[in-house]
Amino acid sequence: MKHIYLFTLLTIFSLPLFAQETVTFSGYNGSGSILSVNATSNVNQTITIVFEDTDIIQNFYTQFQNSIFMYGGLDTDAGGFQGAPDFNDLSNQPELVLIDADNNAQPNTYSITINLAQHYASVPNGTTVYGLNLLFQNQFGGGGNNQTLDLYIDLADAPKDDTLSVSEVLDSNTVSYFNNTLTLNNFQGPTVISVYDVSGKRVKKINTLSDMQRQTINLELPNPGLYIVTVASEFSTQTLKIISR
């Protein structure tokens, strides 16, 4: 596999019970030319991508930005960035949301959960995919400090297949939040709900057995503020940011 590694970036794996993996670009400050992380997942599996910008003004401008955009494409025998949209077309680029409390205090950290095979549908099924070429842009588009350097996720080599049943299950599961109540749709079997405060400390864990199409759970959070909630079942992990009042 054809990749350059200039420094080690943190890769975090989810609990063994769940298939979903989180890959993290940690400590980005604009240095180097090609920054790469390794993943154990392949193109057909849903992954969570986390990006941490440690200098929110000079190298990549994310000050006051509640979201950023991911310009990317699949790495195949035909080359990198396969299936990528137009560089200036932010509407067709996946959007990462801010997952820390203050967009004016560095670092700024963003996250997205995505199935790459489904998102890059224009790349034919059966194409061997080696990785994901990507960079991040802010709302002002590319150029200067409005974008990062080129980044890379080195995936486990696999033929692309966006028809896998697990992907269909992941797409059918949704989580919503309103007025301290979490609503789960189409989660089946043992489900673990974890709530984290902005420092990353888990403040609540709920084990539930989902045996209905729709289930509501009162979170009863200890204090008002921003929290990150993950809902994990055998085939799916969903993450969302909530504000408790």
C-alpha positions in Angstrom: 0.0 0.0 0.0 1.4 3.3 -1.2 1.4 5.8 1.7 3.8 8.2 3.5 3.7 8.5 7.3 5.3 11.7 8.7 4.1 11.3 12.2 1.9 9.1 14.3 -1.7 10.2 14.7 -4.0 8.7 17.3 -6.4 5.9 16.2 -9.2 5.0 18.6 -11.1 1.8 18.3 -14.6 1.2 19.5 -15.5 -1.6 22.0 -15.1 -5.1 20.5 -18.8 -5.7 20.7 -19.5 -3.2 18.0 -18.2 -3.1 14.4 -17.9 0.6 14.1 -14.4 2.1 14.3 -13.3 5.7 15.1 -10.3 7.1 13.4 -8.9 10.4 14.8 -6.6 13.0 13.2 -5.2 14.4 16.4 -3.1 17.5 16.9 -3.3 19.0 13.4 -1.3 22.2 13.1 -0.6 22.4 9.4 2.8 20.7 9.5 4.0 18.0 7.1 2.7 17.2 3.6 0.8 14.0 3.8 -0.8 13.0 7.1 -2.1 9.4 7.4 -4.0 7.3 9.9 -4.5 3.5 9.8 -7.9 1.9 10.0 -8.9 -1.8 10.5 -12.3 -1.2 8.8 -12.8 -1.4 5.0 -14.7 0.8 2.7 -18.0 -1.1 3.3 -18.1 -0.5 7.0 -19.4 2.6 8.8 -16.7 4.6 10.5 -16.5 7.7 12.6 -13.9 10.3 11.6 -12.7 12.8 14.2 -10.5 15.8 13.4 -8.8 18.0 16.0 -7.5 21.4 15.0 -5.0 22.7 17.5 -4.4 26.1 15.9 -7.8 27.4 15.0 -6.6 30.5 13.2 -3.2 30.3 11.5 -3.0 26.9 9.8 -6.7 26.0 9.3 -9.2 28.6 10.2 -11.9 27.0 12.4 -12.5 29.8 14.9 -16.3 30.2 15.4 -16.9 27.4 13.0 -19.6 24.9 14.3 -18.9 22.6 11.3 -16.4 21.9 8.6 -16.6 20.0 5.3 -14.7 16.9 4.1 -13.6 17.0 0.5 -12.5 13.4 -0.3 -12.5 10.4 -2.6 -11.6 6.7 -2.6 -8.1 5.5 -3.4 -8.2 2.8 -6.0 -6.1 1.4 -8.9 -7.4 4.3 -11.0 -5.9 6.8 -8.5 -6.9 8.9 -5.5 -9.9 11.0 -4.9 -12.2 8.7 -7.0 -15.8 9.8 -6.7 -15.0 13.2 -5.3 -17.4 16.0 -6.0 -16.4 19.4 -7.3 -13.9 21.0 -4.9 -16.1 24.1 -4.4 -19.3 22.2 -4.1 -19.7 22.2 -0.3 -23.3 21.0 -0.5 -22.1 17.5 -1.7 -19.3 17.2 0.8 -19.9 15.4 4.2 -20.2 17.9 7.1 -18.4 17.3 10.4 -20.0 18.9 13.5 -18.2 20.5 16.4 -18.1 18.1 19.4 -16.5 20.3 22.0 -18.0 23.1 24.0 -16.4 26.3 22.6 -15.7 27.1 19.0 -13.5 30.1 20.1 -11.1 28.1 22.3 -8.5 25.8 20.7 -8.5 23.0 19.9 -11.6 22.7 17.9 -12.7 19.1 17.4 -15.2 17.8 14.8 -16.8 14.4 14.0 -18.8 12.6 11.4 -20.1 9.0 11.1 -20.2 7.8 7.5 -20.4 4.7 5.3 -17.9 5.4 2.5 -19.2 2.8 0.1 -22.6 4.4 0.2 -21.4 8.0 0.1 -19.1 7.4 -2.9 -21.8 5.6 -4.9 -20.3 6.7 -8.3 -17.3 4.4 -7.7 -18.4 1.0 -9.2 -19.1 -2.0 -6.8 -16.3 -4.5 -7.1 -13.6 -1.8 -7.3 -10.8 -2.5 -4.8 -10.5 0.3 -2.4 -7.2 0.9 -0.5 -8.1 4.1 1.4 -9.7 7.5 1.5 -7.9 10.7 0.3 -9.4 13.7 2.0 -8.9 17.3 3.3 -11.1 19.6 5.3 -12.5 22.9 4.3 -14.3 25.6 6.3 -17.4 27.5 5.1 -15.3 29.9 3.1 -14.0 27.2 0.7 -10.5 26.2 -0.2 -7.2 28.1 -0.4 -4.9 29.5 2.2 -5.9 28.7 5.8 -9.5 27.9 4.6 -8.4 24.3 4.1 -6.1 21.6 5.6 -3.2 19.8 3.9 -4.0 16.5 2.2 -4.9 13.7 4.6 -5.3 10.0 4.2 -7.1 7.1 5.9 -5.4 3.8 5.1 -8.3 1.3 5.0 -8.2 -2.5 5.0 -8.1 -3.4 1.3 -11.5 -4.6 0.0 -13.8 -4.6 -3.0 -16.4 -1.9 -2.7 -19.9 -3.2 -2.1 -22.6 -0.7 -1.0 -25.3 -3.4 -0.9 -24.2 -5.1 2.3 -26.9 -5.8 4.8 -25.1 -4.3 7.8 -25.1 -1.0 5.9 -28.8 -1.2 5.4 -29.3 -1.7 9.2 -27.1 1.2 10.0 -29.1 3.5 7.7 -32.4 2.4 9.2 -31.4 3.2 12.8 -32.0 6.8 14.0 -31.7 8.6 17.3 -33.3 12.0 18.2 -33.4 14.1 21.3 -35.9 16.7 22.6 -36.6 18.0 26.1 -34.3 15.5 28.0 -35.8 12.6 26.1 -33.9 10.3 23.8 -35.9 8.5 21.0 -34.6 5.4 19.4 -36.0 4.1 16.1 -35.4 0.6 14.8 -32.8 -0.5 17.4 -33.2 -4.1 18.2 -31.7 -6.3 21.0 -29.2 -5.2 23.7 -28.4 -1.5 23.4 -26.0 0.6 25.4 -26.5 4.4 25.8 -23.5 6.4 27.0 -23.5 10.1 27.8 -20.3 12.1 28.0 -19.7 15.7 29.2 -17.4 18.1 27.2 -14.3 16.9 29.1 -14.9 13.3 27.8 -16.0 11.9 31.2 -18.9 9.5 31.0 -21.7 10.8 33.3 -24.3 8.2 32.5 -24.6 4.7 31.1 -27.9 3.0 30.3 -28.3 -0.6 29.3 -31.6 -1.4 27.6 -33.2 -4.2 25.6 -34.8 -2.7 22.5 -37.7 -4.9 21.3 -39.9 -2.3 19.6 -39.7 0.0 16.6 -39.7 3.1 18.7 -38.4 3.5 22.2 -38.1 6.7 24.4 -35.7 7.1 27.3 -35.5 10.0 29.8 -31.8 10.8 30.2 -32.2 12.7 33.6 -28.9 14.5 33.1 -27.3 16.0 36.2 -26.6 19.5 34.9 -27.6 21.8 32.0 -25.0 22.0 29.2 -23.5 20.3 26.2 -23.2 16.5 26.1 -22.2 13.8 23.6 -24.5 10.7 23.4 -23.6 7.4 21.8 -26.3 4.7 21.2 -24.7 1.3 20.4 -26.4 -1.9 19.4 -24.9 -5.1 17.8 -24.8 -3.6 14.3 -24.9 0.1 14.8 -23.4 3.0 16.8 -25.0 6.4 16.5 -23.5 9.6 18.0 -25.2 12.9 18.5 -24.5 16.2 20.3 -27.3 17.4 22.7 -27.9 20.4 24.9 -29.6 19.8 28.2 -31.5 22.8 29.7 
